[in-house]
Amino acid sequence: MFLSAQHMQQYAMTGEAPPPMPARAQAWSIYDIFTLAEGEQLFIGAVSDKQFVALCNVLGHPELIGRPEYADNSLRVAARPMMLQELGQILSRMSVAELSPKLEAAGVPYAPIVRPDQLIEDPHLKASGGLVPMQVEDGSTAPVVLLPFTMNGRRPGVLRPLPSAGEHNAEILSRLRSTV
């Protein structure tokens, strides 16, 4: 709910439900997913003039900065279709591996769009302590994603190993019999 709070508030204050994305009117000129070389996808959120300038420099196209139709965010919003097409063509020749460190260094918000199997190796998830080992049925361990919050300054972790099939049947059935 928290992630859609702004849209809920819009409805509460105006009585108008926001249209679904991507049909919704954009407040930001660049807040989109782009398809890069070899089909990779990258979200880029250059929502300020400073970030737009940084993005253009990272992409090696500083000439975009001086274009009158891209002079500020409101003008870029008005020119979104043309600008996104132009950026899409530039980005289609680049890779996530090549762009990520440059965008990071320039302070341009971005996120690679990845599959769940690729998230197992996500450095941010690992660094945050959000991925920990859990013992599974055969005694080996498998990574498990923890809840994304803390309680009393600690992130709730794995309490016990994953039970084997039927491991707790007797205990559960005895509780059911006592309630009948």
ZALOVEX-161180 format. One record per residue: residue in three letters; residue number from 1; x, y, z of N, C-alpha, C in turn. Coordinates in steps of 0.1 Angstrom, whole numbers. Each point is the difference from the previous one (the first is absolute). Layout:
N
+------+-----+-------+-------+-------+-------+-------+-------+-------+-------+-------+
| code | pos |   n.u |   n.v |   n.w |  ca.u |  ca.v |  ca.w |   c.u |   c.v |   c.w |
+------+-----+-------+-------+-------+-------+-------+-------+-------+-------+-------+
|  ALA | NUM |     X |     Y |     Z |     X |     Y |     Z |     X |     Y |     Z |
...
+------+-----+-------+-------+-------+-------+-------+-------+-------+-------+-------+
END
This chain:
180
+------+-----+-------+-------+-------+-------+-------+-------+-------+-------+-------+
| code | pos |   n.u |   n.v |   n.w |  ca.u |  ca.v |  ca.w |   c.u |   c.v |   c.w |
+------+-----+-------+-------+-------+-------+-------+-------+-------+-------+-------+
|  MET |   1 |     8 |   -12 |     0 |    -8 |    12 |     0 |     9 |    13 |     0 |
|  PHE |   2 |    11 |    -1 |     8 |     8 |    12 |     1 |     5 |     5 |   -14 |
|  LEU |   3 |     4 |   -10 |    -9 |     5 |     3 |   -13 |   -11 |     7 |    -9 |
|  SER |   4 |   -12 |    -2 |     3 |   -11 |     7 |    -8 |    -7 |    11 |     8 |
|  ALA |   5 |     6 |     4 |    11 |    -6 |    10 |     8 |    -2 |    13 |    -7 |
|  GLN |   6 |     9 |     4 |    -9 |    -2 |    13 |    -7 |   -12 |    -1 |    -9 |
|  HIS |   7 |    -2 |   -11 |    -6 |   -11 |    -2 |    -9 |   -14 |    -1 |     7 |
|  MET |   8 |     1 |    -6 |    12 |   -12 |     0 |     9 |    -3 |    14 |     4 |
|  GLN |   9 |    10 |     8 |     3 |    -2 |    14 |     5 |    -6 |     8 |   -12 |
|  GLN |  10 |     5 |    -2 |   -12 |    -5 |     7 |   -11 |   -15 |    -2 |    -2 |
|  TYR |  11 |    -4 |   -13 |     2 |   -14 |    -3 |    -1 |    -8 |     6 |    11 |
|  ALA |  12 |     5 |    -1 |    12 |    -7 |     6 |    12 |    -2 |    15 |    -1 |
|  MET |  13 |    10 |     7 |    -6 |    -1 |    14 |    -1 |    -7 |     5 |   -13 |
|  THR |  14 |     0 |    -7 |   -11 |    -6 |     4 |   -12 |   -12 |    -7 |    -5 |
|  GLY |  15 |    -2 |   -12 |     6 |   -11 |    -9 |    -5 |     3 |    -7 |   -13 |
|  GLU |  16 |    12 |     2 |    -5 |     4 |    -6 |   -13 |    10 |   -11 |     2 |
|  ALA |  17 |    -3 |   -12 |    -4 |    10 |   -11 |     1 |    10 |     2 |   -11 |
|  PRO |  18 |    13 |    -2 |     4 |    11 |     1 |   -10 |    -1 |   -11 |   -10 |
|  PRO |  19 |     3 |     3 |   -12 |     0 |   -11 |   -10 |    12 |    -9 |     3 |
|  PRO |  20 |    -1 |   -12 |    -5 |    11 |    -9 |     2 |    13 |     4 |    -8 |
|  MET |  21 |    11 |    -4 |     5 |    13 |     3 |    -7 |     0 |    -9 |   -12 |
|  PRO |  22 |     6 |     4 |   -11 |     7 |    12 |    -2 |    -8 |    11 |    -6 |
|  ALA |  23 |   -14 |    -1 |     0 |    -9 |    10 |    -6 |     0 |    13 |     9 |
|  ARG |  24 |     4 |    -2 |    13 |     0 |    11 |     9 |     8 |    12 |    -4 |
|  ALA |  25 |    -4 |    12 |     3 |     8 |    12 |    -3 |    12 |     0 |     9 |
|  GLN |  26 |    11 |     3 |    -6 |    13 |    -1 |     7 |     3 |    14 |     6 |
|  ALA |  27 |     5 |     0 |    12 |     5 |    12 |     6 |    15 |     2 |    -3 |
|  TRP |  28 |     6 |   -11 |    -4 |    15 |     0 |    -2 |     2 |    -4 |   -15 |
|  SER |  29 |    10 |     6 |    -5 |     3 |    -3 |   -14 |     6 |   -13 |    -3 |
|  ILE |  30 |     9 |    -5 |     9 |     6 |   -13 |    -2 |    -2 |    -8 |    13 |
|  TYR |  31 |    -9 |   -10 |    -1 |    -3 |    -9 |    11 |    -5 |   -12 |    -7 |
|  ASP |  32 |     9 |    -7 |    -6 |    -4 |   -11 |   -10 |     9 |   -11 |     0 |
|  ILE |  33 |    -5 |   -11 |    -6 |     8 |   -12 |    -3 |     5 |     0 |   -15 |
|  PHE |  34 |    13 |    -2 |    -2 |     5 |     0 |   -13 |     6 |   -13 |    -3 |
|  THR |  35 |    -2 |    -4 |   -13 |     6 |   -13 |    -5 |    14 |     3 |    -6 |
|  LEU |  36 |    10 |    -7 |     6 |    14 |     2 |    -4 |     4 |   -11 |    -9 |
|  ALA |  37 |    13 |     0 |    -3 |     6 |   -10 |    -9 |    -3 |   -14 |     6 |
|  GLU |  38 |    -2 |    -9 |    -9 |    -3 |   -14 |     3 |   -12 |    -2 |     8 |
|  GLY |  39 |   -10 |     9 |    -1 |   -12 |    -1 |     7 |     0 |     3 |    15 |
|  GLU |  40 |    11 |     4 |     6 |     0 |     4 |    14 |    -9 |    12 |     2 |
|  GLN |  41 |    -5 |     1 |    12 |    -9 |    12 |     3 |     6 |     7 |    12 |
|  LEU |  42 |    -2 |    13 |    -1 |     5 |     9 |    11 |   -10 |    11 |     3 |
|  PHE |  43 |    -3 |     2 |    12 |    -9 |    11 |     5 |     9 |    12 |     2 |
|  ILE |  44 |    -3 |    11 |    -5 |     7 |    13 |     2 |   -10 |    10 |     5 |
|  GLY |  45 |     3 |     7 |    11 |    -9 |    11 |     5 |     8 |    13 |     2 |
|  ALA |  46 |     2 |     6 |   -11 |     6 |    14 |     0 |   -10 |    10 |     1 |
|  VAL |  47 |    -4 |     4 |    13 |   -11 |     8 |     2 |     3 |    15 |     3 |
|  SER |  48 |    12 |     3 |     0 |     4 |    15 |     2 |     8 |     4 |   -12 |
|  ASP |  49 |     2 |    13 |    -1 |     8 |     6 |   -11 |    15 |    -5 |     2 |
|  LYS |  50 |     5 |     0 |    12 |    13 |    -5 |     3 |     2 |   -14 |    -4 |
|  GLN |  51 |   -10 |    -9 |     3 |     1 |   -14 |    -4 |    -1 |    -2 |   -16 |
|  PHE |  52 |    -8 |     9 |    -6 |     0 |    -1 |   -15 |    13 |     4 |    -6 |
|  VAL |  53 |     7 |    10 |     5 |    13 |     4 |    -5 |    10 |   -12 |     3 |
|  ALA |  54 |    -1 |    -6 |    11 |     9 |   -11 |     4 |    -2 |   -12 |   -10 |
|  LEU |  55 |   -13 |    -3 |    -2 |    -3 |   -11 |    -9 |     5 |     3 |   -14 |
|  CYS |  56 |    -2 |    11 |    -5 |     5 |     4 |   -14 |    15 |    -2 |    -1 |
|  ASN |  57 |     7 |     4 |    11 |    14 |    -1 |     0 |     5 |   -15 |     1 |
|  VAL |  58 |    -7 |    -8 |     8 |     3 |   -14 |     1 |    -2 |    -7 |   -13 |
|  LEU |  59 |   -11 |     4 |    -7 |    -3 |    -6 |   -13 |     9 |     4 |   -11 |
|  GLY |  60 |     8 |    11 |     2 |     9 |     5 |   -10 |    -7 |     8 |   -10 |
|  HIS |  61 |   -11 |     7 |     4 |    -8 |     8 |    -9 |    -3 |    14 |     7 |
|  PRO |  62 |    11 |     8 |     3 |    -2 |    12 |     6 |    -8 |    10 |    -8 |
|  GLU |  63 |    -1 |    -2 |   -13 |    -7 |     9 |    -9 |   -15 |     0 |     4 |
|  LEU |  64 |    -5 |   -10 |     6 |   -15 |     0 |     4 |    -2 |    10 |    11 |
|  ILE |  65 |    10 |     4 |     8 |    -2 |    10 |    10 |    -4 |    13 |    -5 |
|  GLY |  66 |     6 |     4 |   -11 |    -3 |    13 |    -6 |   -12 |     1 |    -9 |
|  ARG |  67 |    -7 |   -11 |    -2 |   -12 |     1 |    -8 |   -11 |     8 |     7 |
|  PRO |  68 |    -6 |    10 |    -7 |   -11 |     8 |     7 |   -11 |    -8 |     5 |
|  GLU |  69 |    -4 |   -11 |    -7 |   -12 |    -8 |     5 |     3 |    -8 |    12 |
|  TYR |  70 |    13 |    -1 |     4 |     4 |    -8 |    12 |     6 |     9 |    11 |
|  ALA |  71 |    -3 |    13 |    -1 |     7 |    10 |     9 |    -4 |    -2 |    14 |
|  ASP |  72 |   -12 |    -4 |     3 |    -4 |    -3 |    14 |    -9 |   -12 |     1 |
|  ASN |  73 |    -4 |    -4 |    12 |    -8 |   -12 |     1 |   -14 |     2 |    -6 |
|  SER |  74 |    -6 |    11 |     1 |   -13 |     2 |    -5 |     0 |    -1 |   -16 |
|  LEU |  75 |    10 |     6 |    -6 |     2 |    -1 |   -14 |     3 |   -15 |    -4 |
|  ARG |  76 |     8 |    -7 |     8 |     3 |   -14 |    -4 |   -12 |    -8 |     2 |
|  VAL |  77 |    -9 |     3 |    10 |   -12 |    -8 |     1 |    -9 |     2 |   -12 |
|  ALA |  78 |    -1 |    12 |    -5 |    -7 |     3 |   -12 |     5 |    -7 |   -12 |
|  ALA |  79 |    14 |    -2 |    -1 |     6 |    -6 |   -11 |     3 |   -15 |     3 |
|  ARG |  80 |    -6 |    -6 |    10 |     3 |   -14 |     4 |     0 |   -10 |   -11 |
|  PRO |  81 |   -10 |    -1 |    -8 |     0 |   -10 |   -11 |    13 |     0 |    -8 |
|  MET |  82 |     3 |    13 |    -5 |    12 |     1 |    -9 |    12 |    -2 |     8 |
|  MET |  83 |     1 |     5 |    12 |    12 |    -2 |     8 |     3 |   -14 |     4 |
|  LEU |  84 |   -11 |    -8 |     4 |     2 |   -14 |     4 |     4 |    -8 |   -12 |
|  GLN |  85 |    -5 |     3 |   -12 |     4 |    -7 |   -12 |    15 |     2 |    -3 |
|  GLU |  86 |     4 |    13 |     1 |    14 |     3 |    -2 |     9 |    -7 |    10 |
|  LEU |  87 |    -4 |     1 |    13 |     8 |    -7 |    10 |     0 |   -15 |    -1 |
|  GLY |  88 |   -11 |    -5 |    -4 |    -1 |   -15 |    -3 |     9 |    -4 |   -11 |
|  GLN |  89 |     2 |     8 |   -10 |     9 |    -4 |   -11 |    14 |     1 |     5 |
|  ILE |  90 |     4 |     9 |     8 |    13 |     2 |     6 |     3 |   -12 |     9 |
|  LEU |  91 |    -9 |    -3 |     9 |     1 |   -11 |    10 |     0 |   -13 |    -6 |
|  SER |  92 |    -6 |    -2 |   -12 |    -1 |   -14 |    -6 |    14 |    -5 |    -4 |
|  ARG |  93 |    10 |     9 |     0 |    13 |    -5 |    -4 |     9 |    -2 |    12 |
|  MET |  94 |    -5 |     2 |    12 |     8 |    -1 |    12 |    -4 |   -12 |     8 |
|  SER |  95 |     8 |    -4 |    10 |    -3 |   -11 |     9 |    -2 |     5 |    14 |
|  VAL |  96 |    -7 |    -8 |     8 |    -1 |     3 |    14 |    13 |     1 |     7 |
|  ALA |  97 |     9 |   -10 |    -3 |    13 |     0 |     7 |     8 |    12 |    -3 |
|  GLU |  98 |    -1 |     5 |   -12 |     8 |    12 |    -4 |    -7 |    13 |     7 |
|  LEU |  99 |   -13 |     1 |     0 |    -7 |    12 |     5 |     0 |     1 |    16 |
|  SER | 100 |    -2 |   -11 |     6 |    -3 |     0 |    15 |    11 |     8 |     7 |
|  PRO | 101 |    13 |    -3 |    -1 |     9 |     7 |     8 |     1 |    15 |    -4 |
|  LYS | 102 |    -3 |     4 |   -12 |     0 |    14 |    -5 |   -12 |     7 |     6 |
|  LEU | 103 |   -12 |    -6 |     0 |   -12 |     6 |     6 |     2 |     1 |    15 |
|  GLU | 104 |     5 |   -10 |     6 |     3 |     1 |    15 |     9 |    12 |     3 |
|  ALA | 105 |    11 |     1 |    -7 |    10 |    10 |     3 |    -6 |    14 |    -3 |
|  ALA | 106 |    -9 |     1 |    -9 |    -7 |    13 |    -4 |   -12 |     3 |     9 |
|  GLY | 107 |    -4 |    -9 |     8 |   -11 |     3 |     9 |   -14 |    -1 |    -7 |
|  VAL | 108 |    -1 |    -7 |   -11 |   -12 |    -1 |    -8 |    -7 |   -13 |     5 |
|  PRO | 109 |   -12 |     1 |     6 |    -7 |   -12 |     4 |    -3 |   -10 |   -11 |
|  TYR | 110 |     3 |   -12 |     3 |    -2 |   -11 |   -10 |    -2 |   -13 |     7 |
|  ALA | 111 |    -5 |   -10 |    -7 |    -1 |   -14 |     5 |    -1 |    -9 |   -11 |
|  PRO | 112 |     9 |   -10 |    -1 |    -1 |   -10 |   -10 |   -13 |    -8 |     3 |
|  ILE | 113 |    -7 |    -4 |   -11 |   -12 |    -8 |     1 |     5 |   -15 |    -2 |
|  VAL | 114 |    -2 |    -7 |    11 |     5 |   -14 |     0 |   -10 |   -10 |     3 |
|  ARG | 115 |     3 |   -13 |    -3 |    -9 |   -11 |     4 |     3 |    -4 |    14 |
|  PRO | 116 |   -10 |    -7 |     7 |     2 |    -4 |    14 |    13 |    -8 |     1 |
|  ASP | 117 |     3 |    -9 |    -9 |    12 |    -8 |     1 |    13 |     8 |     0 |
|  GLN | 118 |    -1 |    12 |    -6 |    12 |     9 |     0 |     1 |     7 |    13 |
|  LEU | 119 |   -11 |     2 |     8 |     1 |     7 |    12 |     7 |    -7 |    11 |
|  ILE | 120 |     2 |   -13 |    -1 |     8 |    -8 |    10 |    14 |     6 |     1 |
|  GLU | 121 |     5 |     5 |   -10 |    14 |     6 |     0 |     0 |    15 |     1 |
|  ASP | 122 |   -12 |     7 |     3 |    -1 |    14 |     1 |     9 |     6 |    11 |
|  PRO | 123 |    10 |     8 |    -3 |     9 |     6 |    10 |    -7 |     8 |    10 |
|  HIS | 124 |   -11 |     7 |    -3 |    -7 |     9 |     9 |    -8 |    -9 |    10 |
|  LEU | 125 |    -6 |   -10 |    -5 |    -8 |    -9 |     9 |    10 |    -7 |    10 |
|  LYS | 126 |    11 |    -5 |    -5 |    10 |    -6 |     8 |     6 |    10 |    11 |
|  ALA | 127 |     4 |    12 |    -5 |     6 |    10 |     9 |   -10 |     4 |    11 |
|  SER | 128 |   -13 |     0 |    -3 |   -10 |     5 |    10 |    -3 |   -11 |    10 |
|  GLY | 129 |     5 |   -12 |    -2 |    -3 |   -11 |     9 |   -14 |    -6 |    -3 |
|  GLY | 130 |    -5 |     4 |   -12 |   -14 |    -5 |    -3 |    -1 |   -14 |    -6 |
|  LEU | 131 |    12 |    -6 |    -2 |     0 |   -14 |    -6 |    10 |    -8 |     9 |
|  VAL | 132 |    -6 |   -10 |     7 |     8 |    -8 |     9 |    -2 |   -15 |    -3 |
|  PRO | 133 |     9 |    -8 |     4 |    -2 |   -15 |    -2 |   -10 |    -6 |     9 |
|  MET | 134 |    -7 |   -10 |    -5 |   -10 |    -7 |     9 |     2 |   -15 |    -3 |
|  GLN | 135 |     0 |    -8 |    10 |     2 |   -14 |    -1 |   -13 |    -6 |    -6 |
|  VAL | 136 |     2 |    -9 |   -11 |   -12 |    -6 |    -6 |     0 |   -15 |     3 |
|  GLU | 137 |   -10 |    -7 |    -5 |    -3 |   -13 |     3 |    12 |   -10 |     0 |
|  ASP | 138 |     9 |     1 |   -11 |    11 |    -9 |    -1 |    12 |     4 |     8 |
|  GLY | 139 |    -1 |    10 |     8 |    11 |     4 |     9 |     9 |    11 |    -6 |
|  SER | 140 |    -2 |     2 |   -13 |     8 |    11 |    -7 |    -7 |    13 |     4 |
|  THR | 141 |     6 |    11 |    -5 |    -6 |    13 |     2 |    -4 |     6 |   -14 |
|  ALA | 142 |   -10 |     9 |     1 |    -5 |     7 |   -12 |    -2 |    15 |     5 |
|  PRO | 143 |     2 |    10 |    -9 |    -2 |    13 |     4 |   -15 |     3 |     2 |
|  VAL | 144 |    -3 |     8 |    10 |   -14 |     5 |     2 |     0 |    15 |     2 |
|  VAL | 145 |   -11 |     6 |    -6 |    -1 |    15 |     2 |    -7 |     3 |    13 |
|  LEU | 146 |     5 |     9 |     7 |    -6 |     4 |    13 |    -9 |    12 |    -3 |
|  LEU | 147 |    -9 |     2 |    10 |    -9 |    11 |    -1 |     8 |    13 |     0 |
|  PRO | 148 |    -5 |    10 |    -7 |     8 |    13 |    -2 |    -2 |    10 |    11 |
|  PHE | 149 |     0 |    -4 |    12 |    -2 |    10 |    11 |     7 |    -5 |    12 |
|  THR | 150 |     2 |     9 |    10 |     6 |    -4 |    13 |   -10 |     2 |    11 |
|  MET | 151 |     2 |    -8 |    11 |    -7 |     1 |    12 |    10 |     1 |    11 |
|  ASN | 152 |    -1 |    11 |     8 |     9 |     2 |    11 |    15 |     0 |    -6 |
|  GLY | 153 |     1 |     6 |   -12 |    13 |     1 |    -6 |     6 |   -12 |    -6 |
|  ARG | 154 |    -8 |   -11 |     0 |     4 |   -13 |    -6 |    -9 |    -4 |   -11 |
|  ARG | 155 |     6 |    -6 |   -10 |    -8 |    -6 |   -11 |    -5 |   -14 |     4 |
|  PRO | 156 |   -13 |    -3 |     0 |    -4 |   -14 |     3 |     7 |   -10 |    -9 |
|  GLY | 157 |     6 |   -10 |     5 |     7 |   -10 |    -7 |    -7 |   -13 |    -1 |
|  VAL | 158 |     7 |   -10 |    -4 |    -5 |   -14 |     0 |     0 |    -5 |    14 |
|  LEU | 159 |   -11 |    -5 |     4 |    -2 |    -6 |    14 |     5 |   -14 |     1 |
|  ARG | 160 |    -3 |    -8 |   -10 |     3 |   -14 |     0 |     1 |    -5 |   -15 |
|  PRO | 161 |     7 |   -12 |    -1 |     1 |    -5 |   -14 |   -14 |    -3 |    -6 |
|  LEU | 162 |     0 |    -1 |   -13 |   -12 |    -3 |    -7 |    -4 |   -15 |     4 |
|  PRO | 163 |   -12 |    -2 |     4 |    -4 |   -14 |     4 |    -1 |    -9 |   -12 |
|  SER | 164 |     3 |   -13 |     3 |    -1 |   -10 |   -11 |   -15 |    -3 |    -2 |
|  ALA | 165 |    -4 |    -6 |   -11 |   -14 |    -3 |    -3 |    -5 |    -9 |    11 |
|  GLY | 166 |   -11 |     4 |     7 |    -7 |    -8 |    10 |     7 |     1 |    14 |
|  GLU | 167 |    10 |     7 |     1 |     8 |     1 |    13 |    -9 |     3 |    12 |
|  HIS | 168 |    -9 |     9 |    -2 |    -9 |     5 |    12 |   -14 |    -5 |    -1 |
|  ASN | 169 |    -3 |   -10 |    -8 |   -13 |    -5 |    -2 |    -6 |    -5 |    13 |
|  ALA | 170 |     7 |    -8 |     8 |    -6 |    -5 |    13 |    -4 |    12 |     9 |
|  GLU | 171 |     9 |     9 |     1 |    -2 |    12 |     9 |   -13 |     8 |    -4 |
|  ILE | 172 |    -1 |     2 |   -13 |   -11 |     8 |    -6 |   -13 |    -8 |     2 |
|  LEU | 173 |     0 |   -13 |    -4 |   -12 |    -8 |     1 |    -4 |    -1 |    15 |
|  SER | 174 |     9 |    -1 |     9 |    -4 |    -1 |    14 |    -7 |    12 |     5 |
|  ARG | 175 |     4 |    12 |    -5 |    -7 |    12 |     4 |   -14 |     1 |    -6 |
|  LEU | 176 |    -1 |    -5 |   -13 |   -13 |     0 |    -6 |   -10 |   -10 |     7 |
|  ARG | 177 |     5 |   -11 |     4 |    -8 |   -10 |     8 |    -5 |     6 |    13 |
|  SER | 178 |     8 |     8 |     6 |    -4 |     5 |    13 |   -10 |    11 |    -1 |
|  THR | 179 |    -1 |     6 |   -12 |   -10 |    11 |    -2 |   -14 |    -5 |    -5 |
|  VAL | 180 |     0 |   -13 |    -4 |   -12 |    -5 |    -5 |    -9 |    -5 |    10 |
+------+-----+-------+-------+-------+-------+-------+-------+-------+-------+-------+
END
